[in-house]
């Protein structure tokens, strides 16, 4: 495994361990984070663990032009149960993502250190957050890092049923309008598959990333 120090450099993604881990250490400065995302790498570690950088062998992606909302989502849209905004309350979105309980996780990877680092990225204009409201209450949302024409999804939360699906739908519509072509979902999970993501080999993902960043 590689251990990073002060130099802004990452090893080639092809040298990642079979677990997807590429390197440890370094920092969460905006310079290193932006280099990571532009290189197909992302941080993922729990509290009390060293900063860990991933470049998994397979990647979940959604070519934006292939997205089609399911009938259940279209029905929800017609009922107009929610309103959606963009970049109106990133702080509350990321803190809700940190605090929400997840059945498949013991704790959260969104540490206070992560919140501080991504808040800086947000202030610099490299984050796009989505807020889902119901009766003036924030009930869902998501955020991600923007790299060229790629949206690197980081986390989402939902306090009421289907709020995150509505937020994702409006995100895709917004990304289409802005000329984005791809959403990176990082690693496989069943929920992403339900949204229409597909799994591709790291080499294919990197080839697309080079064209779109």
N, C-alpha and C positions, 0 to 999 in steps of 0.2 A: 504494500500500500504506500502511496505517496503522502508525505507530510508537507503541508504548505507553510511558508513563512511569510516574509514581508513582500517578496517579489510577486508582482501580478502576473501569475502564470499558472496554467493547469496542464497536466499531462494529457496526451491524446485520449479521446474518449474510448478508443478501441482497447485501451489498457485497463479498463474497469474490471473489477472482480466480477465473478458470475452473480454475486449478490446485487450488482449494480453500483457498488461503492467504488468511486474513483480516487478520492483523496480525503484526508483529514486536515483540520487546522485552518490556518489563514485567519481571515476576519470576515465581517459582514459589511464592509464598506461599500458604498454605492459603486465605486470603481470595480471592485471584485464581483459584486452581484451582477452588474451589467455585462462584464466579461463572461461570467458563467452562463447567463441566459443566451448570449450571442454565440456561445460555444456548445450549446445543447446540454448544459449542466445545470443542476439545481441543488440547493441545500435541503437537507432533511435529517433532522436529529431531534432527540428528546431532551428535556431539561436535564442538566448534569452530565450530558454526553458531549464529547468534542464536536465542533462543527464538522459535519460530514457532507461530502459532495457526491452526488449521484449522476451517473450516465448509464441507465439500464439498457440491457440488450434489446428490449422491446419497448415501444412507446405507444401510448394511446393518443390518437390524433383525430380531429374532425375537420375534414375539408369543408369549409363553410358553405360552399355551393351545394353540398350534398345533404345539408340539414333539412329535414322535413318534420314539422311538429306533429306529434301523434294526435289522434282524434280527441283524446282526453284533454290534451293541452288546448286544442282549438275550442273545445267546449268551455273551458275555464276562461279563455280570452273573451269569448262571447258574453260570459256572465259579468265581466268587468268587476271582479272581486278585489283586484289589487291595482295599485298605481306603482309605476317604476321610475326611478331617477338614476342618473349616472354621476359619479364623483361628487355627490352631495354630502356624504357622511362616511368617508372611508374609515375613520377612527372607530366608529361604532360597528361597522361591518367586520373589521379584522378582530375586534375584541369579542364580538359574538362568535366568530369562527373559533376563537381561542377557547371560549367557555362552553360551547355546546358539547353535550355528551354524545359520544359515538360508540356504537356497539362493538366495532372492530378495533378500537384503540383503548389502550390503558394510558390515560394522560393525553397531552397534546404536544405537537411539535411546534406550535406557534407560541414560542416563549416570549418573554418581555424583550429579550434581545432581538428576536425576529421582528416584533412590532416596531421597535425603534428603527431598525434598518429599513423596513418597508415603508414606514412613515416618511423617511428621508427620500426614498424613491418616489413616493407619491408627491411630495413637495416639488420634486424635480420634473414631474409630468410623465413618469414612466409607469404609473399604475392606472388601471381603469377599474373602478368599483361600480357595482350595481346594487341599488337599494330597492327592496320591495316593501311597499307600505300597505297597511290595511287599517282604515279608520285612524289615520295619522300615526300609527304605531309601526315601527320597523319590525317586520316579521320574517324577513329573509334577505339574503344578499350573497354576493360573491365578489372576489377581486382577483386580479392577475396582473402580470407584467407584460408590457407591450414591447415587442422587438420587431422592428420593420413592419411586415405585413402579417406577423404572427402574434397571437394572444396566448400567453403562457398562463393558463389557469392555475391558481394556487389553492384556494379553499372556498367553500360555500357553507351556508347555514340556513336552516329553516325552522321557524318556531310554530308554524301552522302548515297543515298539509298542502303540498304542491307549490308553496311559495318559491322554493328554489328553482323548480321547473319553469315557472313564469319568468323569474329573473333571468334564467339562462336563455329562454326564447327571445326576450327583448335584447339581451346581450348580442345574440347572433344577428338580429335585425340591425342593431347599431353598428356592429363590426362590418356588415355588408355595406352599409352606407359610407363607412369610412375607408373602404377599400382593403380591408383585411381579408386574407385568404385561408388561414389555418388557425385552429385552436389546438394547443398542446395540452393534453390532460395528464401528462407524465406517466403514471403507472396504472395498470389495469385495476378497475373495480367494476362491479356489476352495474352500479348506477350510471357510470359513464357509458357503458355498453348500451343501456336503455336509452340514453340520450342520442345515440347514433355514432359514438366514437368507434374507431377500429384500431386494432393493434398492428403495428408495422415494425420491421426490424430497425435497429438503431442506424444502420448504414443508410437506409431509405429516408429515415427522418432527417439525418444530417444533410443529405443531398438536397432535400426540400428546404431546410432551414437556410442553407447557403444561398439559395436562389431568392428567398423571401426576406431575409433580414436586412 
